[in-house]
């Protein structure tokens, strides 16, 4: 039986012999096969010296074959690592360009500004609060769209100009009534 310690939540994930290794932690759903993953083999026959010797002979027979395959796997990993590094560098450059960098509500990574979405009168039905007597937000208005480069959550935020309009409208309403809106 093998035990894998999840590098993210520190949970022990056990695997039976002959079973395909887990790729994702069943507790936190993070990847297990990468950085900081620790595999520990727990054998039932530790007290039996014959079993230990047999396992030793078995592992020595395949060491040379595994070493030969390692260089093939390393090339694929290097390409993957380089691709990931280029991705991270591109994300950093894009974040540096942004004036406002929100944090992802899902994973707390910084989000990339993807563009702007214009909401027209046909696609929006405003709510009119009694206290205000007119719609809080009227179409057309613009929303800035952000996407998380880590978990790919998309978030919309009212554009800077429309935020100012909303604040001005609420400020006028409070001045008209003589008391602040709650």
Helices and strands as residue ranges (DSSP letters): E 2-5, E 12-15, E 38-41, H 49-97, E 111-119, G 121-123, E 141-148, E 154-158, H 160-177
